[in-house]
């Protein structure tokens, strides 16, 4: 198993994590400081976005001609992209690491598009206000340990990611996806089985499962879990008890909701609701 860029930095004798924000489902934001170091990312796991917050002119990517960074520079390293870095001067930077499946599913959900339209080319020392604004908000959320603000900035970032032109083969049609989504929405408060979704789309269970994963970037089970958590977030804005929210969103009990919600968001439903109340206040 490989390592994320953050795990490589954790091995460094000079890199220091100054703030961290776990957003659940393997998504993490870290603000680092480093100096006098040499770091090689060997086919890292997860897509990595970086924003240079302070300094960076002494940071060079050796396998890309030794080009140097600058404050405000953005780099994007797609999953598996190796890179070799030399740091000669102190600097502070943000790393956002997103697992491939989580990013593809998020892209499909936020854009309401087939996940295969997702495109993340490598970016080296770019000036991109579209990306730097949500990345800066992610840095601020990490410092404040504000998962809600982090989620919002993450959604904005994914919304701004480009699509690629591609001729799709296989997968589910828009109509089949729509029927599956309608079934999920109508039965979110109870059990949702693969056979039900497959029948709604007019396919066998095996074929539906395979085509759904291609189109949404994740499994039907994971997609339904994401939908349940989204519904719980919306209901937590209201006055119902957490147990009532759990029942309305198809969780077996309050503890089941709490366990799944925390795994997907890094916070409990109670803490999420308090953060909402703090904003409203």
N, C-alpha and C positions, 0 to 999 in steps of 0.2 A: 504494500500500500504506500502511495506517495504522501507528500506533505504539502500543506498550504504554505503560501509565502509567509504568513505569520509564524508558522511552526519553524520555518527555516530561520527567521529572525530571532526566535526565542533561544536558539542555540548560539547566537552571537555574543561575544564577551562585552561588546560595547553598546549594542542596541537596547533601548529601554522603552517599555510600553508605558505611556503617561496617562492613557485613558482607554477603556474598553467598553464596548456596548454589544452584548449578545442579543440578536434579534430573533433567535430561534431558528430551527430547521437548518442549522449549519451556517447561517448568515451572521457575519461578525464585522464590527467596525473597530479599528484600533488606531490610536494616534501614537506614533513612534518618534523617538529621537535617536540619532545615530551619528557617529563620527569615526574617522580612522578605521575603516572596516573594508572587508572584501566579502561580498555575498553572492553566492551562485544558487539560483533557483533551478533545480533540476526537475523538469517536467512537473511543475506543481499541480496539485489538485485544486479545482475551483477557479473561477474567473476572478481576477484581481484588478480593482480600480485603485489608482493612487492619485493623491493631490498633494503637491508640495505646499505646505503651509508657511514655512519660514526657511529661508536659505535654499540650498539645492545646487548652487553654482559649482560646488565641489563634488557633486555626484555625477559620475559618468557611467554610461553603459558601454562596457568594453567590447561586447560582441556586436555592437551596432556602430562601430567607428569611433568610439570614445566620445560621443556627443554628451554634453553636460546639460543639467537641468537649470531651473530658475524658479523663484517663488511664483506660485500660481500654475505651474506646469501640471498637466494631466498625463498619466500613462495608463494604458489598458493592456493587460496581459491575459489573453484567452487561456483557458485551461490547457495545461500541457506545454505551454510556451516557455522554454528554458531561457534564462538570461543571466548575464554576468555583470556585476556592479562593483564599482570602486567608490568609496566615500572618503574624501580627504578633509572635509570641513563639516562642522556641526550643522545639522538641519533637522527640521521637524516635518513630518509628513503623515498623511492619512492612508491607511489601507482598508479597503472594503473587499471582503472575500465572499463570493456567492457560489455555492455548489451549482453544477451545471443543470441538474434537474430542477432545482428551485428557481433558477433564473429563467429557464425555458417555460416552466409552468406559469411563473409570474408574468412573463411577456405575453403568453397566450391569453391569460386572464385579463390583464390590463388593456391590451390592444384588441381583445376579442378576435384574435387571429390564430391561424394554424401555427403551432410552435416552430414549424420548419421555415417560416419566414424570418425567424430570429437570426440576426447576424451581429457578430461582435468581432470586428477586425482589430488587429493589434494597433495601438496608438502610442506614439512616442513623443513626449514633450510637446503636447498640443495645447493651444489656447482655445478652450471651448466653453463659453459661458453657459450653454445648454447643460453641460455636464458639471461644470465647476460649482454652479449655484446649489444643486441638491447635494453634491459632495461636501460642500462647506457646511450645509445644514446638518449633514450626518456627523461631521466633526463636532459641531456645537452640541448635538444630541449626545454624543459620546462623553463629552466633558460634563454635561448636565445629568448623565445617566437617565435620559428621557427616552424610553423605548417607543412611546407613542409618536414623538417627534421624529424618531429614527424611522419608524414605519412609513410615515408620511413622506419623508425625504426619499426613502427607498422607492416608493411608488412613483414619485415624480421622476426619479432617475430612469426607471424602467420605461416610463411613458415616453421619455425623450430618446430612447435607443432607436437606431434606424432599423428599417426592414430591408431585406434583400429581395431582389427579383429572382424568383425560382419557379420552375414548372413542377408542380406537385404531382406525384404519382402515389396511389394508395391513400391510406388515411381515411378519415370520415368526411363526408360531404358536409357543407354548411347546414343542410336540412337535417342530416342525421345527428350532428352535434346539437342542433337546436332542440330536437326531440329529446335527446338525453338530458340536456340542461333543464328542459321543462319538467321532466320526470323527477330530477333531483330537487328542483324548487318546490314541486307539489308534495313531495314525500320526505322533506328534510327533517320532520319531527319523528320519523320512524325508521325502521330498517330499510336500507337500500341495497339490493342484491345485484350482482353482476348480470344475472339472468333477466332482471327487470329492465336494466339499461340496454342490454343487447336486444331485447324484444322491442323496445321503443325505437331502436335504430334499425330494426329489421335484419339483424345479423345473428350469427351463432355467437355464443359466449367467447370462444377462443378468438374468432376473427374480430369481434368488437374490442376485446381487451388489447389485441395487438395494434389495431388501427387507432384506437383511442390514445394509446401511449405515443404513437407517431404524431398525432394531431395536437395533443395537449402537452406533450413533453414529460408527462408523468402518468402513473397508473390511475385507473378509475377510483380505486380506494383512496389514494392520496388526494385526488381532486375533490372527492366528496368530503374528505376531512377538512380541506382548505375551505370549502363552501360552508361547512358547519361552523368553523371558527369565525369566518366572516359574518355569518348570521348572528353568532353569539356576541361579537363586537357591537353590532348594531343594536341588539336587544339590551346590552349592558348600559346603553345610554338612557334607558327607561327606568321605571321604578320597580320592576319585578325582581323577585329574589333570584339569587344565582342558581338555586335549585330549579326554579321555574324556567330560567334561561336554558339550563341544561336539558330539561324535558322538551322544550319547544324546538331545540336544535338537534334532537336525535341522540343525545348522550344518555348513557344508562343511568347516570346519577351525577350529583354535583362533583364528587371526587373524580369521576371519569372526565368530565368537562375540564376540571382544573388540571389534570395530568396532561391531557391533549393540548389544551390552550397554552400551557406553559412551554411544552415542547415546540409548539409552532411559533410562539411570540416571545418567549423568554420570561414572561411575567404571568402571574396568576390572574384569573378573572377579577378578583377583588382588588388587586393592585391596579389593574387596567381601569376599572370603574373609578377608583380614587383619583387616578391621573386625569380622567375626564372631568370629574367634579372640580378638581383643582383648576383646570382651564376655564370652566364655566364660572368659577368664582372670581 
